[in-house]
């Protein structure tokens, strides 16, 4: 990927996704309230959406670079 700013942004997004997953791993045992479980699910869902979005952007950037 040639665009350093874009690449840094994508890396930051992946770091955020990893951090969200770290926050949810292993914490379900300590929480006995349903709302905590809902929050964990939301954080996991967001992390996976971020990862999918980064993959889409990377593919689009590569396609654009290959056409030039």
Secondary structure, 3 states (H helix, E strand, C coil): CCCHHHHHHHHHHHHHHHHHHHHHCCCHHHCCCHHHHHHHHHHHHHHHHHHHHHHHHHHHHHHHHHCC
